Amino acid sequence: MLILEVLTERGELRFTRLSELVPGISYKMLTQTLRLMEREGLIARTVHPVVPPKVEYKLTELGLSLGAAFVGVWMWAERTWQGRAGTRRFRSKVRALVSRP
């Protein structure tokens, strides 16, 4: 879920930059998640034939449409929990539940 959010906001990113923008994710988990998202058609992986290797990731149309679907969830959460102290905790829990493989 966080990867989807970051790629929606930032566009095409290299692996290292993506790992910096997704808090608390290990390289191994990021690699596994990106591979799964690529297999499912949510992201496109572009390998540039340069030294050192340059690999970039961006959302496909399918990935963008999934991101658009989550906007509704975030808007609902903001409306429902606006002004409550637990909003950040709630948002973190929703992200954790949605991003489970």
N, C-alpha and C positions, 0 to 999 in steps of 0.2 A: 504494500500500500504506500509506504513512504517513497519507494523508488518511483512508483507511478506519479506521485505528487511532485517529486523533484524534477522528473523529466517533463512533466506537464508545464511546470513553471519556468524551467531553464532551457528546454529544448535539447539538442544533441550535446552529449557530454562524454568525456573520456572516463575510463574506469576509475582512475585516481581521484578525479574531481567528484565523481559520483559518490565514491566512498567517503569523501570529506563532508558531503552534504547530507548523508544519511547517518544520523548519529547512532553510535553503539553497534554498528554492524561490522562483523569480521570480514576479512577478504574472502575467506572460504564461503561464508553464507551469502555474501554479495555475488560471488561467482556462481554459486548454485542457483540463486534466485534469478539472476540474469539469464542463465542457460534455460531455465524453466520458462521464463517469460518469452524468450526467443522461440522455443519449441511450440509454445501456445499461440504464437503470432502476435504477441502484444508489443514486442520491441524488434527493431532491426539492428543488427550488429554489422558495422562496416570496418573492415580491416584494410588499412592503407599500407601499401608495400614500401615502407621506409624503415630505416634503422635509426633509432630503436623503433620497435613496432608501435604503431598508433592504431588503437581500436576505439571506435566511438559507438555510442548507443543512442537511439532515439525511438520515440513511440511510433508505432504504425497507426493506421486509421482505426484499427480495432482497439489498440491501446488508448488512443485519444477518446474513443467513444466510451470506454470503460471509465476513464478519468472523469468524463462529463457526468456519468451516472453517479459517481461518488460525490459530486458537488451537492446534489440534493441531500445526501446523508449529512454532510457537514453543515449545510444551511439549517436542516432540521435540528441538529445538535446545538447549534448556536442559539436558535429561537427557544428551544426547550430548556436549555441550561443557562441562558443569559442571566447574568447577575448572581449566579450561584458560585460558591467557593470551589466546588468540585469540577468545574468545567474542564480544566486542564487534565485532571485525573481521568475524567470521563472520556475526553478525546484520546488520551493515551490508551485507555482500555479498548476503545473502538478500533483504533489503529492496530493494536496487538491482535485483536480477534480477526480483523479483516485480512491481515497480512500473514496469517498462519497458512503454511502450504497444505 
